[in-house]
C-alpha cells in the first residue's frame, strides 16, 4: 500500500500544487500571447 507518513503526504501535496501552478502559468502565457497578437492587429489597423 501507499506510504501515508506526514512527509510523504506533504511531498505529494507539493507536487500536485506545483503541477497545477505549471498548468496555470502555461494558460497565462497563452492568454498574454493572444492579447499581444490582438494588440498588434489593432495597432496595424490604426495605421
C-alpha positions, 0 to 999 in steps of 0.5 A: 500500500501507499506510504501515508507518513506526514512527509510523504503526504506533504511531498505529494501535496507539493507536487500536485500544487506545483503541477497545477501552478505549471498548468496555470502559468502555461494558460497565462502565457497563452492568454498574454500571447493572444492579447499581444497578437490582438494588440498588434492587429489593432495597432496595424489597423490604426495605421 
